[in-house]
Amino acid sequence: MTESWVNSAERIGADLHLELSGPGGRRAALTRALREAVRSGRLAPGTRLPPYRSLAADLGVARNTVADAYAELVAEGWLTARQGSGTQVADRAEPLPRAERTPVKAPPRAHGPRHDLRQGTPDASAFPRAAWSACYRRALGAAPNEAFGPGDPAGRRELREALTGYLARARGVRTEPDRIVVCSGFAHALRLLFGQGAGGVLRGPLGVEAYGLEFHRGLLATAGVRTVPLPLDEDGARVDLLERERAVLLTPAHQFPTGGPLHPERRAGVIDWARARGAVVLEDDYDGEFRYDRRPVGALQGLDPERVIHLGSVSKSLSPALRLGWMVLPERYVEPVLAAKGEREAWASVLDQLALAEFIVSGAYDRHVRRMRQCYRRRRDRLVAALAVHAPQVAVTGIAAGLHAVLRLPPGTERSTLKAAAWQGVALDGLAAFRHPEAEATAGDGLVVGYAAAAEHAYGAALEALCGVLPPG
């Protein structure tokens, strides 16, 4: 615990005691401390706060830490920031009522689980508001006039160039800007690639992993695509069982949801199959940047850019709210995909594309990914440690990666555990929900626990509740 005095009488009128403690690092601690100072009335409405540099020097923290804390509190309505006026306590930021006052009735709470341990969603509170805002402003100021007209269906050139460099450096992808098509996410990519009936760029049958998202299988079924499940074992999908399929969809870096990587021999084997059959591999690189025990394995696309379609997005790394993704295409598929998309960009905001390009080129994206990689690694470690103490009979399987982990349960206990979790207000998923309807239940009973969605301050209570509903050994 760190207790700091902000020695700032000339700036805010009085010394301010800030206690930087609790989980989540320095930024989270400073945000909590400032929020509490406003809530308790120690910082009155209208009070001007110190500049970033001054407060950072007083507290011994980085300037960006203060900037991020201020930005979060501005977004929440505790503070206001105006050009030329600095950062001030908002006039509407009311302190806690005194005990003798008539209590103010709290607004009704939204219905929902008390503890969110569902997979697939990053920590919304960790979105880099200040850095994104700065990049958005710079991108907006530098944007040419034509950027405000109808959008290019391929996506802004600035973003495609930024992605070319980033994907080559971080994921080992071999491409060029003209072979990248921007989309609004993985589901949009599937819709563009398979379309409706015979009019799609690709056709089935499509090989898929025996466990995956039902939502994606539903999209493919709607498009008339038959999916053929491939069994999974400790080396990943059994790609050696591929036969007459025209394409295969894989999560080679981190199988979703069971958590293993595709073995190197099978990576090479599926490329050989695609070459021999004239087929194509769809690589869903949904969380490839998040590996915690070693450097992330490179993208499968690097083995053969003409036989692999690499699909990615910022849904896990930044936020699904941005609705930005990309397809790295073999040359023969570029024009058909653009034709399927239409003459104008109708999905992904051009301004958000420009902001993301600036976010990548400026290095802010790398910094954010590194910070979240450390955050999610700590959360996974806390999950493993809590289970070791409170539920040693439950094993965590899969590699240390991504935003979720799989907990293996004793046979026959998955359904009852999910029912107990729902009763206690714990939202999570069971493995059975991800199994292809034509596949055997080879993964056994288990839980898919997302350790990213819960806010940092709520994560400890969520783990305690989770351990409380697990079946005894």
C-alpha positions as CSV (number, residue, x, y, z in Angstrom):
1,M,0.0,0.0,0.0
2,T,1.3,3.5,-0.9
3,E,0.1,6.6,0.8
4,S,1.0,9.9,-0.9
5,W,0.5,13.5,-0.2
6,V,-0.1,15.7,-3.2
7,N,1.8,18.9,-2.2
8,S,-0.3,21.2,-4.3
9,A,-1.7,24.2,-2.3
10,E,-0.9,26.5,-5.2
11,R,-2.8,24.3,-7.7
12,I,-5.9,22.9,-5.9
13,G,-6.0,25.0,-2.8
14,A,-5.0,22.4,-0.2
15,D,-2.9,19.3,0.4
16,L,-4.6,16.2,-0.8
17,H,-4.0,12.8,0.8
18,L,-4.3,9.9,-1.8
19,E,-4.0,6.3,-0.7
20,L,-2.9,4.2,-3.7
21,S,-3.8,0.7,-2.7
22,G,-5.7,-2.3,-3.9
23,P,-5.6,-4.5,-7.0
24,G,-5.2,-3.5,-10.6
25,G,-1.9,-1.6,-10.6
26,R,-1.1,2.1,-10.2
27,R,-3.7,3.5,-12.7
28,A,-6.6,1.6,-11.1
29,A,-5.4,2.6,-7.6
30,L,-5.2,6.3,-8.6
31,T,-8.6,6.2,-10.2
32,R,-10.1,4.7,-7.1
33,A,-8.4,7.3,-4.8
34,L,-9.5,10.3,-6.9
35,R,-13.0,8.9,-7.2
36,E,-13.2,8.5,-3.4
37,A,-11.9,12.0,-2.8
38,V,-14.7,13.4,-4.9
39,R,-17.3,11.1,-3.5
40,S,-16.4,11.9,0.1
41,G,-16.4,15.7,-0.6
42,R,-12.6,16.1,0.0
43,L,-12.5,17.4,-3.6
44,A,-15.4,19.8,-3.9
45,P,-17.2,20.5,-7.2
46,G,-15.3,23.0,-9.3
47,T,-12.0,22.2,-7.8
48,R,-9.2,22.3,-10.4
49,L,-6.9,19.3,-10.3
50,P,-3.1,19.4,-10.9
51,P,-1.8,19.0,-14.4
52,Y,-0.7,15.4,-15.4
53,R,3.0,16.1,-15.1
54,S,2.7,17.7,-11.6
55,L,0.5,15.0,-10.1
56,A,2.7,12.3,-11.6
57,A,5.8,13.9,-10.1
58,D,4.1,14.2,-6.7
59,L,3.0,10.6,-6.6
60,G,6.0,9.1,-8.3
61,V,4.0,7.5,-11.2
62,A,4.1,7.8,-15.0
63,R,2.4,10.7,-16.6
64,N,0.3,8.4,-18.7
65,T,-1.0,6.8,-15.5
66,V,-2.4,10.1,-14.4
67,A,-3.7,10.9,-17.9
68,D,-5.5,7.5,-18.1
69,A,-7.0,8.0,-14.6
70,Y,-8.3,11.5,-15.4
71,A,-9.7,10.3,-18.7
72,E,-11.6,7.4,-17.0
73,L,-13.1,9.7,-14.4
74,V,-14.1,12.3,-17.1
75,A,-15.9,9.5,-19.0
76,E,-17.7,8.5,-15.8
77,G,-18.8,12.1,-15.1
78,W,-16.7,12.7,-11.9
79,L,-14.4,15.2,-13.7
80,T,-14.6,17.6,-16.6
81,A,-11.9,18.6,-19.0
82,R,-12.0,21.7,-21.1
83,Q,-9.3,23.3,-23.4
84,G,-7.6,26.1,-21.4
85,S,-9.4,25.3,-18.1
86,G,-7.6,22.0,-17.2
87,T,-9.3,19.2,-15.4
88,Q,-11.9,20.0,-12.7
89,V,-14.3,18.2,-10.4
90,A,-17.7,18.2,-12.1
91,D,-20.4,20.3,-10.7
92,R,-22.8,17.4,-10.6
93,A,-20.3,15.2,-8.7
94,E,-22.2,15.1,-5.4
95,P,-20.4,13.8,-2.2
96,L,-21.9,11.1,-0.1
97,P,-24.8,12.3,2.0
98,R,-24.3,12.8,5.7
99,A,-25.8,10.3,8.1
100,E,-28.5,12.8,9.3
101,R,-29.8,13.5,5.8
102,T,-32.7,11.6,4.3
103,P,-31.1,8.7,2.3
104,V,-31.2,9.0,-1.4
105,K,-32.9,6.0,-3.0
106,A,-30.5,4.2,-5.3
107,P,-31.6,3.7,-8.9
108,P,-32.7,0.2,-9.8
109,R,-29.8,-2.1,-10.8
110,A,-29.8,-3.7,-14.2
111,H,-30.8,-7.4,-14.0
112,G,-27.9,-9.7,-14.7
113,P,-25.3,-12.0,-13.1
114,R,-23.4,-10.8,-10.0
115,H,-20.2,-12.4,-11.3
116,D,-19.4,-12.4,-15.0
117,L,-17.0,-15.2,-16.0
118,R,-18.2,-15.7,-19.5
119,Q,-15.6,-16.2,-22.3
120,G,-14.9,-14.0,-25.2
121,T,-15.0,-10.5,-23.8
122,P,-12.1,-8.3,-22.7
123,D,-12.1,-6.1,-19.6
124,A,-14.2,-3.1,-20.8
125,S,-12.9,-0.9,-18.1
126,A,-9.3,-1.3,-19.5
127,F,-10.1,0.3,-22.8
128,P,-7.3,2.9,-23.4
129,R,-9.6,5.9,-23.5
130,A,-6.9,8.6,-23.3
131,A,-4.6,7.0,-25.9
132,W,-7.5,6.2,-28.3
133,S,-8.9,9.7,-28.0
134,A,-5.4,11.2,-28.7
135,C,-5.0,9.0,-31.8
136,Y,-8.5,9.7,-32.9
137,R,-7.9,13.5,-32.8
138,R,-4.6,13.2,-34.6
139,A,-6.1,10.9,-37.3
140,L,-9.1,13.2,-37.7
141,G,-6.9,16.3,-38.1
142,A,-4.6,14.6,-40.7
143,A,-7.4,13.0,-42.7
144,P,-7.7,14.1,-46.3
145,N,-11.0,15.5,-47.5
146,E,-11.8,12.4,-49.5
147,A,-11.8,10.4,-46.3
148,F,-15.2,11.9,-45.5
149,G,-16.8,10.6,-48.7
150,P,-18.0,7.1,-49.5
151,G,-15.6,4.6,-48.1
152,D,-13.5,2.2,-50.1
153,P,-14.8,-1.4,-49.5
154,A,-11.2,-2.6,-49.2
155,G,-10.8,-0.3,-46.2
156,R,-8.7,2.8,-45.7
157,R,-5.2,2.5,-47.2
158,E,-3.7,3.9,-44.0
159,L,-5.1,1.0,-41.9
160,R,-4.2,-1.7,-44.4
161,E,-0.6,-0.4,-44.5
162,A,-0.4,-0.3,-40.7
163,L,-1.8,-3.8,-40.5
164,T,0.7,-5.1,-43.0
165,G,3.6,-4.0,-40.8
166,Y,2.0,-5.0,-37.5
167,L,0.9,-8.5,-38.6
168,A,4.3,-9.2,-40.2
169,R,6.1,-8.2,-37.0
170,A,3.8,-9.6,-34.4
171,R,2.2,-12.6,-36.0
172,G,4.5,-13.6,-38.9
173,V,1.9,-12.9,-41.6
174,R,3.2,-12.4,-45.1
175,T,1.1,-10.0,-47.1
176,E,0.8,-6.5,-48.6
177,P,-1.9,-3.8,-48.3
178,D,-3.7,-4.7,-51.5
179,R,-4.4,-8.2,-50.1
180,I,-6.1,-7.0,-46.9
181,V,-9.8,-6.3,-46.8
182,V,-11.2,-4.6,-43.7
183,C,-14.4,-5.9,-42.3
184,S,-16.4,-5.4,-39.1
185,G,-15.2,-8.6,-37.4
186,F,-15.0,-12.4,-37.8
187,A,-18.7,-13.0,-38.3
188,H,-18.8,-10.4,-41.0
189,A,-15.8,-12.1,-42.7
190,L,-17.7,-15.4,-42.7
191,R,-20.7,-13.8,-44.3
192,L,-18.6,-12.2,-47.0
193,L,-16.7,-15.4,-47.7
194,F,-19.7,-17.8,-47.8
195,G,-22.5,-15.5,-48.8
196,Q,-25.9,-17.2,-49.5
197,G,-26.0,-20.4,-51.4
198,A,-23.9,-20.8,-54.5
199,G,-23.2,-17.1,-54.7
200,G,-20.5,-17.1,-52.0
201,V,-16.7,-16.7,-52.6
202,L,-16.2,-20.1,-50.9
203,R,-18.4,-23.2,-50.8
204,G,-18.8,-26.1,-48.5
205,P,-18.4,-28.7,-47.3
206,L,-16.3,-26.9,-44.7
207,G,-14.2,-28.8,-42.2
208,V,-14.5,-27.3,-38.7
209,E,-13.1,-28.2,-35.2
210,A,-15.5,-30.4,-33.2
211,Y,-15.7,-27.7,-30.5
212,G,-16.3,-24.1,-31.5
213,L,-18.8,-21.3,-31.4
214,E,-22.4,-22.3,-32.2
215,F,-23.0,-18.7,-33.4
216,H,-20.5,-19.2,-36.2
217,R,-21.9,-22.6,-37.1
218,G,-25.3,-21.0,-37.3
219,L,-24.1,-18.3,-39.7
220,L,-22.7,-21.0,-42.0
221,A,-25.8,-23.1,-41.8
222,T,-27.9,-20.0,-42.8
223,A,-25.6,-19.6,-45.8
224,G,-26.3,-23.3,-46.8
225,V,-22.8,-24.5,-45.9
226,R,-22.5,-28.0,-44.5
227,T,-19.9,-28.3,-41.8
228,V,-17.9,-31.5,-41.0
229,P,-16.6,-31.7,-37.5
230,L,-12.9,-32.8,-37.0
231,P,-12.1,-34.6,-33.7
232,L,-9.7,-33.0,-31.3
233,D,-7.0,-34.5,-29.3
234,E,-3.9,-33.3,-27.4
235,D,-2.3,-32.2,-30.7
236,G,-5.3,-30.2,-31.9
237,A,-7.7,-30.8,-34.8
238,R,-7.4,-34.2,-36.6
239,V,-6.6,-32.5,-40.0
240,D,-5.4,-35.9,-41.3
241,L,-9.1,-36.8,-41.5
242,L,-9.9,-34.1,-44.1
243,E,-11.0,-35.6,-47.4
244,R,-13.3,-33.9,-49.9
245,E,-13.9,-30.7,-48.0
246,R,-13.3,-27.5,-50.0
247,A,-12.0,-25.6,-47.0
248,V,-11.3,-25.9,-43.3
249,L,-11.7,-23.5,-40.5
250,L,-9.2,-23.7,-37.6
251,T,-8.0,-21.8,-34.5
252,P,-4.4,-23.1,-34.8
253,A,-2.7,-20.8,-32.2
254,H,-5.1,-21.5,-29.4
255,Q,-8.0,-23.9,-30.1
256,F,-11.3,-22.4,-29.1
257,P,-12.5,-23.4,-26.6
258,T,-10.4,-26.4,-25.4
259,G,-7.2,-24.4,-25.3
260,G,-4.5,-26.4,-27.2
261,P,-2.3,-25.3,-30.1
262,L,-2.2,-27.2,-33.4
263,H,0.8,-29.4,-33.4
264,P,3.6,-28.4,-35.9
265,E,3.2,-31.6,-37.9
266,R,-0.5,-30.9,-38.3
267,R,0.2,-27.3,-39.3
268,A,2.4,-28.6,-42.1
269,G,-0.1,-31.4,-42.9
270,V,-3.1,-29.1,-43.4
271,I,-1.0,-26.9,-45.8
272,D,-0.1,-30.0,-47.7
273,W,-3.7,-31.1,-47.9
274,A,-4.8,-27.6,-49.1
275,R,-2.2,-27.7,-51.9
276,A,-3.1,-31.2,-53.0
277,R,-6.8,-30.5,-53.0
278,G,-6.8,-27.0,-54.3
279,A,-8.5,-26.1,-51.0
280,V,-8.1,-23.2,-48.6
281,V,-7.5,-22.9,-44.8
282,L,-9.4,-20.3,-42.8
283,E,-7.2,-19.2,-39.9
284,D,-9.2,-17.6,-37.0
285,D,-6.5,-15.8,-35.1
286,Y,-8.9,-14.5,-32.4
287,D,-6.4,-14.1,-29.5
288,G,-3.0,-14.8,-31.1
289,E,-1.2,-12.0,-29.3
290,F,-2.0,-13.3,-25.8
291,R,0.4,-16.1,-24.9
292,Y,1.8,-16.1,-21.4
293,D,4.4,-18.9,-21.1
294,R,6.4,-18.1,-24.2
295,R,6.3,-16.0,-27.3
296,P,3.1,-16.4,-29.3
297,V,3.3,-19.0,-32.1
298,G,3.4,-17.4,-35.5
299,A,0.4,-17.4,-37.8
300,L,-0.3,-20.4,-40.0
301,Q,-0.7,-18.1,-42.9
302,G,3.1,-17.6,-43.0
303,L,3.6,-21.1,-44.2
304,D,1.6,-20.5,-47.4
305,P,-0.1,-17.1,-48.1
306,E,-1.8,-18.5,-51.2
307,R,-3.5,-21.3,-49.3
308,V,-4.5,-19.6,-46.0
309,I,-7.0,-16.8,-45.3
310,H,-5.9,-15.1,-42.1
311,L,-8.8,-13.6,-40.1
312,G,-8.4,-11.2,-37.2
313,S,-10.0,-8.4,-35.3
314,V,-9.6,-6.1,-32.3
315,S,-12.6,-7.6,-30.4
316,K,-10.3,-9.4,-27.9
317,S,-7.3,-7.0,-27.9
318,L,-9.3,-3.7,-27.7
319,S,-13.0,-3.9,-27.7
320,P,-15.8,-5.6,-29.7
321,A,-17.5,-2.2,-29.7
322,L,-15.1,-0.9,-32.4
323,R,-16.4,-3.4,-34.9
324,L,-13.1,-3.6,-36.8
325,G,-11.5,-6.7,-38.3
326,W,-9.5,-7.8,-41.3
327,M,-9.1,-10.6,-43.9
328,V,-5.6,-11.3,-45.2
329,L,-6.4,-13.0,-48.5
330,P,-4.7,-15.0,-51.2
331,E,-4.5,-12.9,-54.3
332,R,-7.2,-14.9,-56.2
333,Y,-9.8,-14.1,-53.5
334,V,-9.3,-10.3,-53.3
335,E,-11.6,-9.2,-56.1
336,P,-14.4,-11.7,-55.3
337,V,-14.5,-10.6,-51.7
338,L,-14.6,-6.9,-52.7
339,A,-17.4,-7.7,-55.1
340,A,-19.3,-9.4,-52.3
341,K,-18.8,-6.4,-50.0
342,G,-20.1,-3.9,-52.5
343,E,-19.0,-0.6,-54.0
344,R,-19.0,1.3,-50.8
345,E,-18.0,0.7,-47.2
346,A,-21.2,0.0,-45.4
347,W,-19.9,-1.7,-42.2
348,A,-16.7,-0.3,-40.7
349,S,-16.4,3.4,-39.7
350,V,-13.8,5.1,-41.8
351,L,-12.9,7.4,-38.9
352,D,-12.4,4.4,-36.6
353,Q,-10.2,2.8,-39.3
354,L,-8.1,6.0,-39.4
355,A,-7.9,6.1,-35.6
356,L,-6.8,2.4,-35.4
357,A,-4.1,3.0,-38.1
358,E,-2.8,5.9,-35.9
359,F,-3.1,3.7,-32.8
360,I,-0.9,1.0,-34.4
361,V,1.6,3.3,-36.1
362,S,2.2,5.4,-32.9
363,G,3.0,2.2,-30.9
364,A,-0.1,2.7,-28.6
365,Y,-1.5,-0.7,-29.8
366,D,1.7,-2.5,-28.8
367,R,1.8,-0.8,-25.4
368,H,-1.9,-1.7,-24.8
369,V,-1.5,-5.3,-25.8
370,R,1.6,-5.7,-23.6
371,R,-0.3,-4.2,-20.6
372,M,-3.3,-6.4,-21.1
373,R,-1.1,-9.4,-21.6
374,Q,0.3,-8.8,-18.2
375,C,-3.1,-8.2,-16.7
376,Y,-4.7,-11.3,-18.1
377,R,-1.7,-13.4,-17.2
378,R,-2.1,-12.3,-13.6
379,R,-5.8,-13.1,-13.7
380,R,-5.1,-16.6,-15.0
381,D,-2.5,-17.1,-12.4
382,R,-5.0,-16.0,-9.7
383,L,-7.5,-18.5,-11.1
384,V,-5.0,-21.4,-11.0
385,A,-3.9,-20.4,-7.5
386,A,-7.5,-20.2,-6.2
387,L,-8.3,-23.6,-7.6
388,A,-5.2,-25.1,-6.1
389,V,-6.3,-24.0,-2.6
390,H,-10.1,-24.3,-2.8
391,A,-10.7,-27.0,-5.5
392,P,-7.6,-29.0,-6.1
393,Q,-9.7,-31.8,-7.7
394,V,-10.4,-29.5,-10.6
395,A,-7.7,-29.2,-13.3
396,V,-7.0,-26.3,-15.6
397,T,-6.2,-27.5,-19.1
398,G,-4.9,-25.9,-22.2
399,I,-1.9,-23.6,-22.7
400,A,-1.5,-20.4,-20.8
401,A,-3.0,-18.1,-23.3
402,G,-6.0,-16.0,-24.3
403,L,-8.9,-14.7,-22.3
404,H,-10.3,-18.0,-21.0
405,A,-9.3,-21.3,-19.4
406,V,-11.0,-24.7,-19.4
407,L,-11.7,-26.4,-16.0
408,R,-12.1,-30.2,-16.3
409,L,-14.9,-31.6,-14.1
410,P,-15.7,-35.1,-12.9
411,P,-17.9,-37.0,-15.3
412,G,-21.5,-36.2,-15.1
413,T,-21.1,-32.9,-13.1
414,E,-21.1,-30.2,-15.8
415,R,-24.9,-29.6,-15.9
416,S,-25.3,-29.5,-12.1
417,T,-22.4,-27.2,-11.7
418,L,-23.8,-24.8,-14.2
419,K,-27.1,-24.9,-12.4
420,A,-25.4,-24.2,-9.1
421,A,-23.4,-21.3,-10.6
422,A,-26.6,-19.7,-12.1
423,W,-28.2,-20.0,-8.7
424,Q,-25.3,-18.1,-7.1
425,G,-25.3,-15.4,-9.8
426,V,-22.1,-16.7,-11.6
427,A,-22.3,-16.5,-15.4
428,L,-20.0,-19.0,-17.2
429,D,-20.2,-21.5,-20.0
430,G,-20.0,-25.3,-20.1
431,L,-18.0,-27.2,-22.7
432,A,-21.0,-29.0,-24.0
433,A,-22.4,-25.8,-25.4
434,F,-19.5,-25.6,-27.9
435,R,-19.7,-29.1,-29.3
436,H,-20.7,-29.6,-32.9
437,P,-24.0,-31.5,-32.9
438,E,-22.5,-34.2,-35.1
439,A,-19.3,-34.6,-33.0
440,E,-18.7,-37.0,-30.2
441,A,-18.3,-35.6,-26.7
442,T,-14.6,-36.3,-26.5
443,A,-13.7,-33.3,-24.4
444,G,-15.6,-34.6,-21.4
445,D,-17.3,-32.4,-18.7
446,G,-15.9,-29.0,-18.2
447,L,-16.3,-25.2,-17.7
448,V,-15.1,-22.5,-20.0
449,V,-14.1,-19.7,-17.6
450,G,-13.4,-16.2,-19.0
451,Y,-11.1,-14.3,-16.7
452,A,-11.1,-11.1,-18.6
453,A,-14.7,-9.8,-18.6
454,A,-15.0,-9.1,-14.8
455,A,-13.7,-5.7,-13.7
456,E,-10.5,-5.8,-11.7
457,H,-12.1,-4.9,-8.4
458,A,-14.8,-7.6,-8.8
459,Y,-12.5,-10.5,-9.9
460,G,-11.6,-11.7,-6.4
461,A,-15.2,-12.1,-5.4
462,A,-16.0,-13.8,-8.8
463,L,-13.2,-16.4,-8.1
464,E,-14.5,-17.0,-4.6
465,A,-18.0,-17.6,-5.9
466,L,-16.7,-19.9,-8.7
467,C,-14.8,-22.1,-6.2
468,G,-17.9,-22.3,-4.1
469,V,-20.0,-24.0,-6.8
470,L,-17.4,-26.5,-8.0
471,P,-18.2,-30.2,-7.3
472,P,-16.3,-31.7,-4.4
473,G,-13.4,-34.1,-5.2
